[in-house]
Amino acid sequence: MKVSDLIGSRKEVFSITEETSVHQAAQYLREKQVRSVGVMNASGKLVGVISHSDVSDKVAAENKCPAWMKASDIMTRELVTVTPDITLGELVTVTPDITLEDCLRLMEQNTIFHLIVLDEGQAFRGMLSISDILRVVASDEKARADLLESFIFPTR
């Protein structure tokens, strides 16, 4: 299965602008029930990512006021597109044609929980989380177990 199979059915790509306050960003993360979102500049280009960790580590832990800070003040900016054989940088990006197995390997190698999905034109297509992948893997395993059970215990 490829990334495009998983994100192709999504109706919305979650993102905020770099001018969004950190307080509004935290509310957005809570409202959408996601752990991170893309940060877009005024022309709609992805310029970074903001996550729960950014808010807690760079704002709450430093006793700063989230209402007075912008997403651009705390977002992670270093975007690096990788292939399954190359891993560099803080924010790992993938294209829709990469396999979920390769995504898991990239997450493990980089000790990360999200991948940024960019299309061939470098347009932001969304984020892929470890939870998204594990849901698919668990579903596949359940289907295999059900098939095996039907062979072992056929209904008469």
C-alpha positions in Angstrom: 0.0 0.0 0.0 1.2 3.5 -0.8 0.8 6.9 0.9 -1.5 8.0 -1.9 -3.9 5.1 -1.1 -4.1 6.3 2.5 -4.4 10.1 2.0 -6.3 10.1 -1.3 -9.7 9.8 0.5 -9.1 12.7 2.9 -11.5 15.5 2.5 -9.4 18.2 4.2 -5.7 19.0 4.6 -5.1 20.6 8.0 -3.0 23.7 8.0 -2.6 27.1 9.6 -0.9 30.3 8.4 2.4 31.5 9.9 0.6 34.5 11.2 -1.7 32.4 13.4 -1.1 32.9 17.1 0.2 30.0 19.0 -2.9 30.1 21.2 -5.1 29.8 18.0 -2.8 27.0 16.7 -3.2 25.0 19.9 -7.0 25.4 19.7 -6.9 24.3 16.1 -4.9 21.2 17.0 -7.4 20.3 19.7 -10.5 21.1 17.5 -9.2 18.9 14.6 -7.9 16.2 17.0 -4.5 16.1 15.4 -1.0 16.3 16.9 0.6 18.5 14.2 -0.3 20.7 11.2 1.4 22.3 8.3 2.2 26.0 8.4 1.6 27.9 5.2 3.0 31.3 4.1 0.8 34.0 2.5 1.2 32.5 -1.0 0.0 29.0 0.2 3.5 27.3 0.3 4.4 25.0 3.2 7.0 26.7 5.3 7.0 24.5 8.4 5.1 22.4 10.9 3.8 23.1 14.3 3.0 20.3 16.8 1.8 19.8 20.4 5.5 19.3 21.3 6.4 22.7 19.9 3.7 24.4 22.0 4.6 22.5 25.2 8.5 22.7 24.7 8.8 26.2 23.3 5.9 28.0 24.9 4.5 26.4 28.0 7.8 25.1 29.4 9.4 28.5 28.8 6.5 30.3 30.5 5.7 32.3 27.4 2.3 33.7 26.4 0.8 31.8 23.5 -1.5 34.7 22.6 1.4 37.0 21.9 3.4 34.5 19.8 2.9 33.5 16.1 3.2 30.0 14.7 6.2 31.2 12.8 8.0 31.9 16.1 8.0 28.2 17.2 7.4 26.1 14.1 10.0 23.6 12.8 11.2 24.9 9.5 13.8 22.5 8.1 12.0 20.5 5.4 13.9 17.7 3.7 12.4 15.5 1.0 13.8 12.0 1.2 13.7 8.7 -0.6 13.6 5.4 1.3 17.4 5.3 1.1 18.1 8.9 2.3 17.2 10.5 5.6 18.2 14.0 6.6 16.9 16.9 8.6 14.2 17.5 11.2 11.1 17.3 9.2 11.0 14.4 6.9 8.8 14.7 3.8 7.6 12.0 1.5 5.8 11.8 -1.8 2.5 10.0 -2.4 4.2 7.1 -4.2 6.2 5.9 -1.3 5.1 2.7 0.4 3.7 2.6 4.0 6.5 0.1 4.9 9.1 2.7 3.8 7.2 5.3 5.8 7.4 3.2 8.9 11.2 2.7 8.4 11.7 6.4 8.0 9.7 7.1 11.2 11.8 4.6 13.1 15.1 5.8 11.7 14.4 9.4 12.5 12.4 8.8 15.8 9.4 10.7 14.5 5.7 10.2 14.5 4.6 12.2 11.5 5.7 12.5 7.9 4.8 15.5 5.6 3.4 14.5 2.3 4.3 16.7 -0.7 3.3 16.0 -4.3 5.6 16.1 -7.2 5.2 19.9 -7.5 6.1 20.3 -3.8 2.5 21.1 -2.9 1.4 20.2 0.6 -0.9 17.1 0.6 -1.2 16.6 4.3 0.5 14.7 7.1 0.8 11.0 7.7 1.0 9.9 11.3 2.1 6.6 12.9 -1.5 6.1 14.0 -2.7 6.3 10.4 -0.2 3.6 9.4 -0.9 1.4 12.4 -4.6 1.5 11.7 -4.0 0.1 8.2 -1.6 -2.5 9.5 -4.0 -3.6 12.3 -6.8 -3.8 9.8 -4.7 -6.0 7.4 -3.7 -8.3 10.2 -7.3 -8.7 11.3 -8.3 -9.6 7.8 -5.5 -12.2 7.6 -6.5 -13.7 10.9 -10.2 -13.8 9.9 -9.2 -15.6 6.6 -7.0 -18.1 8.5 -9.8 -18.7 11.0 -12.3 -19.4 8.1 -9.9 -22.1 6.8 -9.3 -23.7 10.2 -13.0 -23.5 11.3 -15.1 -23.7 8.2 -18.8 -23.0 8.6 -21.1 -25.8 7.6 
